[in-house]
Amino acid sequence: MHGWLQKLFKSRGALSTQREKDDEITKTSVTSLSVSSSSTLSLHSSATALSKTQQLQTALRSDLRWKRKYDVFVCHSSAHRDIEEATRLVLFLEAAPHILRCFLWQRDACPGAAIHTEFCQAVQDSHIQALLITPSFVQDHWCKYMMHQVLAEGPMSNRLIPMLQNLAHSQYPQELKFYYYIDLSKNPDQGYSIVRKTVLTYLEDLIKKFKDVSGHSDGGLDEEGSSKKGELSKYEPTGTSFPLEVMQRRDESFRDICCDHN
């Protein structure tokens, strides 16, 4: 009887030990599968991020982008507050790493040229037209004229970005009622980011459409894999004009020279 009980306890102990081993193996397998799945997801995410980065770099170097002088035409009124807001937007868009090329009339318009000629040419030379719509904008005849020029240049073409600031919805121009707008009143920085993302997405889509139509895979690059105009100096993001901060430093130096001369 005593021997039988010992065998029974040993048998139960062996079963318990076996169960523990099986549980440990199961846990180890599950852990390995989880680690493997996480690694696979991580590699997939990294590959996706790398692919998007490469697509963006291709778009920024493409000849299709550089066929136009500017990436963004910023239209705003001559009110001091609107000029300051437009300047902040341009500084944001022209900052590294993307260094978008912007047209800002008080900086890039040619002195002595006809206003309507300069503005209309800038619209044609720009991929995207951004309208800073404020109470001053809707009362400015030149702004209304440029708004109509922008609409005539590419109606419903995804090249127009209305930006509202301190403007009631009831004052929103009827000509733009079918366009989504960005509200800068609450969070301007977030609005700037949306504008930049919209411009970059447009440039990427431009390359995709070119590839689909032409069958080329180079995205409009030259034989060396980069645009000739992409070799412009880092101080010339607009191709023909300097960034605002460079102009400010230049003007300060010029004033210092004049003061020394006097």
C-alpha positions in Angstrom: 0.0 0.0 0.0 2.8 2.4 1.0 4.7 1.6 -2.3 1.5 2.2 -4.3 1.0 5.7 -2.8 4.6 6.6 -3.5 4.2 5.6 -7.2 1.0 7.7 -7.3 2.7 10.8 -5.9 5.7 10.4 -8.2 3.4 10.0 -11.2 1.5 13.2 -10.3 4.8 15.0 -9.7 6.0 13.9 -13.1 2.8 15.1 -14.7 3.1 18.5 -12.9 6.7 18.9 -14.0 5.8 18.0 -17.6 3.0 20.5 -17.6 5.3 23.2 -16.3 7.8 22.4 -19.1 5.0 22.5 -21.7 3.7 25.8 -20.4 7.3 27.2 -20.5 7.7 26.0 -24.1 4.4 27.6 -25.0 5.3 30.9 -23.4 8.7 30.9 -25.2 7.0 30.1 -28.5 4.4 32.9 -28.0 7.2 35.3 -27.0 9.3 34.4 -30.1 6.3 34.9 -32.3 5.5 38.2 -30.8 9.1 39.4 -31.2 9.2 38.1 -34.7 5.9 39.9 -35.5 7.1 43.1 -33.9 10.3 42.9 -35.9 8.5 42.3 -39.1 6.1 45.2 -38.4 9.1 47.4 -37.5 11.0 46.5 -40.7 7.8 47.1 -42.8 7.3 50.5 -41.1 10.9 51.4 -41.7 10.7 50.3 -45.3 7.5 52.3 -45.8 9.0 55.4 -44.2 12.2 55.1 -46.4 10.0 54.7 -49.5 8.1 57.9 -48.7 11.3 59.8 -48.0 12.7 58.7 -51.3 9.5 59.7 -53.1 9.6 63.1 -51.6 13.3 63.6 -52.4 12.6 62.5 -56.0 9.7 65.1 -56.2 11.9 67.9 -54.8 14.7 67.1 -57.3 12.5 66.6 -60.3 12.6 68.7 -63.5 8.8 68.8 -63.3 9.1 70.9 -60.2 11.8 73.2 -61.5 9.8 73.9 -64.7 8.0 76.5 -62.6 9.9 79.2 -60.9 7.9 79.0 -57.6 6.3 76.3 -55.6 3.9 78.6 -53.8 2.4 82.0 -54.8 1.2 83.8 -51.6 -1.5 86.3 -52.2 -2.4 88.8 -49.4 -3.6 92.3 -48.9 -1.3 95.3 -48.3 -2.5 95.6 -44.7 0.4 95.6 -42.3 -1.0 92.7 -40.3 -1.5 90.6 -43.4 2.0 91.3 -44.6 3.4 90.1 -41.3 1.3 86.9 -41.5 2.3 86.2 -45.0 5.9 86.7 -44.1 5.7 84.2 -41.3 4.2 81.7 -43.6 6.9 82.2 -46.2 9.7 81.9 -43.6 8.1 78.6 -42.5 7.8 77.2 -46.0 11.3 78.2 -47.0 12.9 76.7 -44.0 15.0 73.5 -44.2 14.9 70.7 -45.0 12.4 71.2 -47.8 13.2 74.8 -48.7 10.1 75.5 -50.8 10.3 78.4 -53.3 7.8 81.1 -52.5 6.6 84.3 -54.3 6.1 87.2 -51.9 5.2 90.4 -53.8 6.9 92.9 -51.5 10.1 90.9 -52.0 10.0 89.3 -55.4 8.1 91.7 -57.6 10.3 93.6 -60.1 10.6 97.3 -59.2 9.1 99.4 -62.0 7.1 96.6 -63.6 3.4 96.7 -64.0 1.6 95.2 -61.0 -0.9 93.1 -62.9 1.9 91.8 -65.2 4.1 90.8 -62.3 1.3 89.1 -60.3 -0.2 87.2 -63.3 3.2 86.0 -64.4 3.9 84.8 -60.8 0.6 82.9 -60.7 1.5 81.1 -64.0 5.0 80.4 -62.7 3.8 78.8 -59.4 2.6 75.3 -58.7 0.3 76.3 -55.9 -1.5 79.5 -55.1 -2.2 80.3 -51.4 -4.7 83.0 -50.6 -4.5 84.6 -47.2 -8.2 85.7 -46.9 -8.8 88.3 -44.2 -11.2 91.2 -43.8 -8.7 93.4 -45.6 -8.4 90.8 -48.4 -12.1 90.8 -49.2 -12.0 94.6 -49.4 -8.9 94.9 -51.5 -9.6 95.2 -55.3 -6.2 93.8 -56.2 -6.7 90.7 -54.0 -10.1 90.1 -55.7 -8.5 90.5 -59.1 -5.8 88.0 -58.2 -8.3 85.6 -56.8 -10.1 85.5 -60.1 -6.8 85.1 -62.0 -6.0 82.1 -59.8 -9.4 80.6 -60.4 -9.0 81.2 -64.2 -5.5 79.6 -64.2 -6.7 76.3 -62.8 -10.3 75.9 -61.6 -10.8 72.8 -59.5 -7.2 71.7 -60.1 -6.1 71.2 -56.5 -3.6 74.1 -56.9 -5.5 76.6 -54.8 -5.2 76.8 -51.0 -7.6 79.3 -49.3 -6.4 80.3 -45.8 -8.8 82.1 -43.5 -7.8 84.4 -40.6 -10.1 86.5 -38.4 -12.9 86.2 -41.0 -16.5 85.2 -40.4 -17.7 82.4 -42.6 -20.5 84.6 -43.9 -17.7 86.9 -45.4 -16.0 84.0 -47.2 -15.9 84.7 -50.9 -18.7 83.0 -52.8 -16.3 82.2 -55.6 -14.4 79.8 -53.2 -17.4 78.2 -51.6 -16.6 74.8 -53.2 -13.1 74.8 -51.8 -12.0 73.6 -48.4 -10.0 76.2 -46.5 -7.5 76.3 -43.7 -8.4 78.3 -40.6 -5.3 80.1 -39.3 -7.2 82.0 -36.6 -6.8 79.4 -33.8 -3.5 77.7 -34.6 -1.4 79.3 -37.3 1.6 76.9 -37.0 -0.7 73.9 -37.5 -2.1 75.7 -40.6 1.4 76.4 -41.9 2.2 72.7 -41.6 -1.0 71.7 -43.5 0.0 74.1 -46.3 3.5 72.6 -46.5 2.1 69.1 -46.5 -0.4 70.0 -49.2 2.4 71.5 -51.4 4.7 68.4 -51.0 1.8 66.0 -51.7 1.0 68.0 -54.9 4.6 67.7 -56.0 4.7 63.9 -55.3 1.4 63.4 -57.2 2.9 65.4 -60.1 5.7 62.8 -60.4 3.2 59.9 -60.1 1.0 61.2 -62.9 4.1 61.8 -65.1 5.2 58.2 -64.6 1.7 56.9 -65.3 1.4 58.8 -68.5 4.9 58.6 -69.9 6.0 55.3 -68.4 9.3 56.8 -67.2 10.5 55.9 -63.7 13.0 58.7 -63.3 10.5 61.3 -62.2 11.8 63.8 -64.7 15.4 63.8 -63.5 18.4 64.3 -65.7 20.9 61.6 -66.5 22.9 62.2 -63.3 19.8 61.7 -61.2 19.3 65.3 -60.2 17.8 68.4 -61.7 20.3 70.9 -63.1 18.4 73.7 -61.4 18.7 71.7 -58.2 22.3 72.8 -58.1 21.3 76.3 -57.1 22.9 77.9 -54.1 21.4 77.0 -50.7 20.9 80.8 -50.3 18.5 80.9 -53.3 15.4 78.8 -52.5 13.3 80.8 -54.9 15.7 80.5 -57.8 15.7 84.3 -58.4 15.3 85.8 -54.9 16.8 85.5 -51.5 15.0 84.1 -48.3 13.7 86.8 -46.0 16.3 86.2 -43.3 19.2 86.6 -45.9 17.6 89.8 -47.2 17.4 91.2 -43.7 21.1 90.5 -43.0 22.0 92.0 -46.4 20.0 95.1 -45.6 21.6 95.5 -42.2 25.1 95.2 -43.8 24.1 97.8 -46.4 22.9 100.2 -43.7 26.2 99.7 -41.7 28.2 100.6 -44.9 26.2 103.7 -45.5 26.6 104.8 -41.9 30.4 104.3 -42.0 30.5 106.2 -45.3 28.7 109.1 -43.8 
